[in-house]
Amino acid sequence: MEFLPFPKIGRLRRNIVVTEKLDGTNAAIRIVPLPITGPAPGYVAIVDAWVIYAQSRSRFITPDDDNYGFAAWVAANAPALVNLGVGAHFGEWWGQGIQRKYGLDHKRFSLFNTSRWNAERPICCDVVPVLYGGIWDQAEIEGCLRRLREQGSVAAPGFTKPEGIIVFHPPTNTLFKQTLERDEEHKGELAP
């Protein structure tokens, strides 16, 4: 029989990053080197020696089998997006026609990795707004929620119904979310 150790337990009071939770659709840009045999099916663009894929939360997508136009946007912006570098770049595709819409007349892609992406990113990409960074402090977390409730979205100034927050706990590489409305309910249980 194989020994099964109990996993290490992370310490809660460590640095966290609180960001605005955007209500759109989860998306990612994948960039891989072009293999000698050619790219795998489902890619949206090839730029120099790089293959670019687009994906939703659950599948690869293409401009012909898209998710709110994200794959078409990736294909159109491929020359800039290749500068994200090799890897998977997760974010939220949000705005016009998606979920809350945020009063926008266009769609945006906001990257989740706030420690990596700030001023040094493709101009076509945004980054989710950081509301707090520091030691885990429940009062700070509640303050972020209160400010969103009272002042509206930071990502889309003037939009008064933001969704909530994401708390990222780097020591355990864990994400937590809290919504401003009906947080106690599972998304699939929400009544119309």
C-alpha positions in Angstrom: 0.0 0.0 0.0 1.3 3.5 -0.9 1.7 6.0 2.0 -0.6 9.0 1.6 0.7 12.1 3.5 -1.6 14.8 4.7 -1.1 17.9 2.5 0.6 21.0 3.9 -1.7 23.7 5.1 -1.2 27.2 3.8 -1.2 30.2 6.2 -4.1 32.6 5.6 -2.5 35.8 6.8 -0.1 36.2 3.8 -0.1 38.6 0.9 -3.2 38.7 -1.3 -4.4 40.6 -4.4 -8.0 41.7 -4.6 -9.3 42.5 -8.1 -12.7 43.4 -9.5 -14.6 40.4 -10.8 -15.7 41.1 -14.3 -19.0 39.6 -15.5 -18.2 38.4 -19.1 -16.9 35.1 -20.3 -13.7 33.4 -19.4 -11.2 33.3 -22.2 -7.5 32.5 -22.9 -4.9 33.1 -25.5 -2.4 30.2 -26.0 0.9 30.8 -27.7 3.1 27.9 -28.6 6.2 27.5 -30.9 5.4 26.4 -34.4 6.2 22.7 -34.6 8.2 21.4 -37.6 5.1 19.3 -38.6 2.8 22.2 -38.6 0.2 23.5 -36.0 -2.5 21.4 -34.5 -6.0 21.9 -35.8 -8.0 24.8 -34.2 -5.4 27.5 -34.2 -6.5 31.1 -35.1 -3.3 32.6 -36.3 0.4 32.0 -37.1 2.8 34.9 -36.5 6.4 34.3 -37.4 7.3 31.0 -35.6 4.4 31.1 -33.2 1.0 29.5 -33.3 -1.9 31.3 -31.5 -5.0 29.5 -30.2 -8.1 31.0 -28.5 -10.1 29.2 -25.9 -13.2 29.6 -23.8 -13.5 28.1 -20.3 -14.2 24.7 -21.7 -12.9 24.4 -25.3 -10.7 25.7 -28.0 -12.5 28.1 -30.3 -12.0 29.5 -33.8 -13.6 32.4 -35.7 -15.9 29.7 -37.3 -16.9 28.2 -33.9 -16.6 31.3 -31.7 -17.6 32.5 -28.2 -18.9 36.1 -28.4 -16.4 36.9 -31.1 -13.3 36.2 -29.0 -11.5 34.0 -31.5 -12.1 36.5 -34.3 -10.7 39.2 -32.0 -7.6 37.1 -31.3 -7.1 36.4 -35.0 -7.4 40.2 -35.8 -5.0 41.1 -33.0 -2.5 38.2 -33.4 0.5 40.4 -34.4 0.2 42.3 -31.1 -0.9 39.3 -28.9 2.2 37.2 -29.9 4.1 39.7 -27.6 2.4 38.1 -24.6 4.9 35.2 -25.1 4.7 31.5 -24.9 2.1 30.1 -22.5 -1.6 30.4 -21.6 -2.8 33.9 -20.9 -6.2 33.8 -19.1 -8.6 36.7 -18.8 -12.1 37.9 -19.1 -13.8 38.8 -22.5 -16.4 41.3 -21.5 -18.5 44.3 -22.6 -21.0 44.9 -25.4 -23.4 41.9 -25.7 -21.8 39.8 -22.9 -23.5 39.3 -19.5 -23.7 42.8 -17.8 -22.4 44.6 -20.8 -21.1 47.4 -18.6 -22.6 50.1 -20.8 -19.9 49.6 -23.4 -20.2 49.8 -27.2 -17.3 47.4 -27.6 -15.7 44.3 -26.1 -12.5 44.1 -24.0 -10.1 41.4 -23.0 -8.7 41.9 -19.5 -5.8 39.7 -18.4 -6.0 38.1 -14.9 -2.3 38.0 -14.0 -1.9 41.4 -12.3 1.6 40.6 -11.1 2.9 40.0 -14.7 0.8 42.5 -16.8 0.7 46.2 -16.2 2.2 48.8 -18.5 4.2 46.2 -20.5 1.4 44.5 -22.4 -0.2 44.6 -25.9 -2.2 47.8 -26.2 -5.3 45.7 -27.2 -5.3 44.1 -23.7 -6.5 45.4 -20.4 -5.7 44.0 -17.0 -8.4 43.4 -14.3 -8.2 46.3 -11.8 -6.4 45.7 -8.5 -8.5 47.0 -5.6 -6.1 45.9 -2.8 -2.7 44.3 -2.4 -1.3 43.3 1.0 -1.6 41.0 4.0 -5.0 39.2 4.2 -7.2 41.5 6.1 -11.0 40.9 6.1 -11.7 44.6 6.8 -9.8 45.5 3.5 -11.7 42.8 1.6 -15.0 44.2 2.9 -13.8 47.7 2.1 -13.2 46.7 -1.5 -16.8 45.3 -1.7 -18.2 48.4 -0.1 -16.4 50.7 -2.5 -17.6 48.7 -5.5 -21.2 48.8 -4.2 -21.1 52.6 -3.5 -18.8 53.8 -6.3 -19.4 51.3 -9.1 -17.0 49.5 -11.4 -13.4 50.5 -11.5 -12.9 48.7 -14.9 -15.9 50.6 -16.4 -16.3 53.9 -14.6 -19.9 55.0 -14.5 -21.2 51.4 -14.4 -23.1 51.1 -11.1 -23.7 47.3 -10.9 -20.3 45.6 -10.7 -20.3 41.9 -10.0 -17.9 41.6 -7.1 -14.3 40.7 -6.3 -11.7 38.0 -6.7 -9.2 37.4 -3.9 -6.0 35.7 -5.1 -3.9 34.1 -2.4 -0.4 33.6 -4.0 1.1 31.3 -1.3 -1.5 28.6 -2.0 -2.2 29.7 -5.6 -5.9 29.9 -4.8 -8.6 32.1 -6.0 -11.8 33.0 -4.1 -14.7 35.1 -5.4 -17.4 37.1 -3.6 -20.2 38.7 -5.5 -22.2 41.8 -4.4 -25.5 40.1 -5.0 -26.7 36.5 -4.1 -23.2 35.4 -3.1 -24.5 32.5 -1.1 -26.1 30.9 -4.1 -24.3 28.7 -6.7 -24.4 30.4 -10.2 -26.4 27.4 -11.6 -29.0 27.9 -8.8 -29.8 31.6 -9.6 -33.4 32.3 -10.3 -34.2 34.4 -13.4 
